Amino acid sequence: MATLTPTAFRARFPLLARRTYVNSCSQGALSTDVDGAMRAFLDSWNDEGSPWEAWIGEVERLRATFASLIGADADEVAVLPSASIGINSIASALTFESARRRVVMGRFEFPTMAQVWLAQCERGAEIAWVDPVDGMLPPESYASVIDERTLIVPATHVCFRNGHKTDIASLAALCRDRGVYLFLDDYQRTGTGPMDVRALGVDFMVTGALKYLLGPSGVAFLYVRRELIEHLVPTMTGWFGRVNPFAFSIDDLDWSPSARRFESGTPMIPNVYGAQAGLDLLRAVGLDTVEQTVADLTSGLLAWAENAGVVTPTPADGSHRGPLVVLRSTDAPALVEKLRARGVIASCRDDGLRVSFHGYNTQADLDAVIAALEAESAMLQRQAVLGRG
Ligand SMILES: Cc1ncc(COP(=O)(O)O)c(C=O)c1O
């Protein structure tokens, strides 16, 4: 696809002409490209019945496109139905029998990450938590918990609850020094800026198509650093984890030498078509452009919040936040509904209103969000005003 200007990119999302859409942290907006691609799948089904070779070819095309987006090779990427399955697959390949059996996690993890590792306690794992300090989770906080008993550190890049962005490069260096695996959950960031998974130095990474990668639900990706792949034998498996799934053998259990060994069943073909179109769109607009747009809009909203005295757990420093800004509300679910009535689609977690920006959002969207928030300002929590007797 040819390069797209930001204006041409935005025009691919019909929803954006009707609504102010600031909920990409939950689901990216639907583009005409993804719509067309998913219909193309239906056409292929309708026209040819069962073109499995072409469909599997689409899975391989998606694997290669995603790999190039994160600076990996295609054979380091598994294409999966959900991030949870990717995390489970790696957990199933680890043992928790030696002295190194600890999983060290920050309190900003998404529930599925915590839950998969908690489930490993049945298999001998121990969990140690890292608590935030002043709303931040710096690598130094991890440093005091990671020790010679630690096997793996699962870490979210951007927290879904407060928008905090962890310094993954430093955390990865710390883990490397201490001989510990780092498992990045990049779901709340992938698609909002360039990424080089090797430069970051992570061992594993999961993310999914449905948020900033602009695809449908039902496609996720697991990156596994090349040197680790052949040492990991998952006990969650299936015929797509084999060297040649189409050998249809029931006597041998061979393992694909690539990250395909972490896959199990029939790929999610309709979603794969949609996910490919989402990635193609992102490549056409460029991740540098997306990153700049997102940084400008998050800064703008936080500057307004600071000026208006609205309480936010999202770090003010741009290097410690991603595309998500959270504002504290007196009744966040009700505020989401009030905003919806004003044409602004956002979401909430706990008492936080979540406003997330993508490359398709504009200053006009930010102005519309601010106008709606000012109209509903009674539902926002304010800083206590100090120094006034
Ligand atoms: C940070 C993060 N990790 C994981 C997930 C869920 O992944 P999945 O449902 O694909 O297992 C989400 C979904 O919102 C998320 O925000």
Ligand as a Chemical Component Dictionary entry (heavy atoms), coordinates in Angstrom:
data_LIG
# 
_chem_comp.id                   LIG 
_chem_comp.type                 NON-POLYMER 
_chem_comp.pdbx_formal_charge   0 
_chem_comp.three_letter_code    LIG 
# 
loop_
_chem_comp_atom.comp_id 
_chem_comp_atom.atom_id 
_chem_comp_atom.alt_atom_id 
_chem_comp_atom.type_symbol 
_chem_comp_atom.charge 
_chem_comp_atom.model_Cartn_x 
_chem_comp_atom.model_Cartn_y 
_chem_comp_atom.model_Cartn_z 
_chem_comp_atom.pdbx_ordinal 
LIG C1 C1 C 0 -2.306 -5.155  28.772 1  
LIG C2 C2 C 0 -3.247 -6.243  28.302 2  
LIG N1 N1 N 0 -2.837 -7.523  28.296 3  
LIG C3 C3 C 0 -3.647 -8.513  27.903 4  
LIG C4 C4 C 0 -4.937 -8.253  27.500 5  
LIG C5 C5 C 0 -5.875 -9.374  27.146 6  
LIG O1 O1 O 0 -5.379 -10.265 26.268 7  
LIG P1 P1 P 0 -6.241 -11.481 25.695 8  
LIG O2 O2 O 0 -7.679 -11.206 25.939 9  
LIG O3 O3 O 0 -5.896 -11.492 24.230 10 
LIG O4 O4 O 0 -5.771 -12.677 26.394 11 
LIG C6 C6 C 0 -5.399 -6.948  27.468 12 
LIG C7 C7 C 0 -6.770 -6.678  27.004 13 
LIG O5 O5 O 0 -7.360 -5.683  27.227 14 
LIG C8 C8 C 0 -4.539 -5.916  27.895 15 
LIG O6 O6 O 0 -4.947 -4.649  27.934 16 
# 
loop_
_chem_comp_bond.comp_id 
_chem_comp_bond.atom_id_1 
_chem_comp_bond.atom_id_2 
_chem_comp_bond.value_order 
_chem_comp_bond.pdbx_ordinal 
LIG C1 C2 SING 1  
LIG C2 N1 SING 2  
LIG C2 C8 DOUB 3  
LIG N1 C3 DOUB 4  
LIG C3 C4 SING 5  
LIG C4 C5 SING 6  
LIG C4 C6 DOUB 7  
LIG C5 O1 SING 8  
LIG O1 P1 SING 9  
LIG P1 O2 DOUB 10 
LIG P1 O3 SING 11 
LIG P1 O4 SING 12 
LIG C6 C7 SING 13 
LIG C6 C8 SING 14 
LIG C7 O5 DOUB 15 
LIG C8 O6 SING 16 
# 
